[in-house]
Amino acid sequence: MIKQLYIKNFTLIDELDIDLYRGFSVITGETGAGKSIVLGAIGLLLGQRADSKAIKSGADKCVIEAHFDLSNYAMKAFFEENEIEFDAEDTIVRRELTSAGKSRAFINDTPVSLSMLKELGEQLVDVHSQHQNLLLQKQDFQLNVVDIIANDQKELTAYQQTFSQLSTLNSQLLQLKDDIERNRQNLDFLQFQYEELENAKLTEGEQEELEQQSETMEHAEDIKTALYETDNALAADEIGAVGRVRTAFHTMNSISQVMPNSAELAERLDSCYIELKDIADEVDRMLEQTDFDPSELDKINARLDRIYELEKKYHVDTIGELIIRRDELEQQLASIENSDEALAELTAQCQQLTAKSQKQANELTKLRQQAAKKIEEHLRQRLVPLGMPNVRFEVHVDKGELNKNGQDLVSFLFSANTSTPLQPVAQVASGGEIARVMLSLKAMISGAVKLPTIIFDEIDTGVSGKIAEKMAEMMQEMGRQERQVISITHLPQIAALGSHHYRVSKEETPQGTTSRMEELSQQQRISEIAQMLSGSDVSEAAIANAKQLLKI
């Protein structure tokens, strides 16, 4: 629950620092006094989007802060998961806006994102404004109410996990069917491409080797001439380098006894001889092997032309890429060949998950049907004292197609009179009747969810007198269940039953219009309620009536 609310420089509020309490409290004030401003400030604490225009004119910064007592609510896990210090008796939520358009949020002085603030806010405060009555038109809201009362979150989560798996597999199944159909239409073409590449007998490195052979054979005459001349220079009789180096070796070696330095030179010449002899032998072998065969060159060039043709056809640059394409085609053909088996296997998996989803959906339906009966009974018990003695309220749970929430189509049917047939509540209920239905639903839901704080923003629209008093008693009852209930109201019957009464007022100052909020003393409450009863001219009768409503 909110223990303390602090607002500074927010629209018309200069500074507000006020204590709030457990139980049922009311906020009153004339239209336009600023009640919606206080509500807007609380909304920012709950993670709503901010607008720098909300900062009070002339101020650079706006601060909204609330202290919460969470000691009666199991919320420690949220703080541990998000690594935020937890103080059950004093959790501080703060929002700061600057005129430059910057917004910052803090939980116990830890900076947090807006989404995290909103996640916490949804667990702290439920603000019910008039536009929320429109939720009765929405089927997902009605289903959510049933699920809350059914307490089926465990079953719903299990179903949603199964349904998510089923949705994924169904998508895969559709894709597989499309692939099979497309591949079968292209089967002949794919088979032709594969056989073309397979019959080409491609090997890695072949292209580079053939290109080198072609280059060599294209210059065979030049190569042979060079080899012949090299061989002649090295090995020709008498003038060949090998023989002359050999002669030089023997000559130098012959004087090694009389000239010691010549021995080293002789050894070096011997090494040169050995190396030159090896080179000469290698050149000789190359000369013998070098032969120009035009037919062989034609074969090599024909093979290269075929490789180049395939590379151009398949939009690749290397034989390696052609081999990859061939292997891919082989896999596609194998996939087509085995597609019936894969299709049967995936279909069987989908059927198994469909059966599991259906079984879980049926379990959800049973829980929802049981909850529907509880809601019907609860609403009748609540609405009869609220001035609807002949009310009929039914929750229909009809079966539809499996979806992420199960298979159930929930609709709330309503009739305020015995002569009027049951119809969807949003279509036939008046504004006052819808307000009473929503209050009854909130009372029921609050017991199941255990929200710390519920704020009703003029939920009393369209009601008055004894009905308003009964609605106030219902909010009083909600406030006794370890909960804080705050009602913003224009009705004295509701205002009188609050344990704490706050008034929002507006005044003109030299600095401009200012809104303020204060807790009323008993005497001030008498005056406020009397004014609500009779208007600006408060009569003695109105004061007496106010005291009677306050049971003073």
Buried (B, 14 or more C-beta within 10 A) or exposed (E): BBBBBBBBBBBBBBEBEBEBBBBBBBBBBBEEBBBBBBBBBBBBBBBBEBEEEBBBEEBEBBBBBBBBBBEEBEBEEBBEEBEBEBBBEEBBBBBBBBBEEEBBBBBBEBEBEBEBBBBBBEBBBBBBBBEBBEBBBEBEBBBBBBBBBBEBEEBBEBBBEBBEBBBEBBEEBEEBBEBBEEBEEBBEEBBEBBEBBEEBEBEEEBBEEBBEBBEBBBEBEEBBEBBEEBBEBBBBEEEBBBBBBBEBBEEBBEBBEEEEEBBEBBBEBBEBBBEBBEBBBEBBEBBEEBEBEEEEBEEBBEBBEEBEEBBEEBEBEBBEEBBEBBEBBBEBBEBBEEBEEEBEEBBEBBEEBBEBBBEBBBBBBEBBBBBBEBBBEBBBEBBEBBBBEEBBBBBBBEEEEBEEBBBBBBBBBBBBEEEEEBEBBBEBBEEBBBBBBBBBBBBBBBBBEBBBBBBBBBBBBBBBEEBBBBBBBBBBBBBEEEBBBBBBBBBBBBBBBBBBBBBBBBEEEEEEEBBBBEBBEEEEBBBBBBBBBBEEEBEEEBBEBBBEBBEE
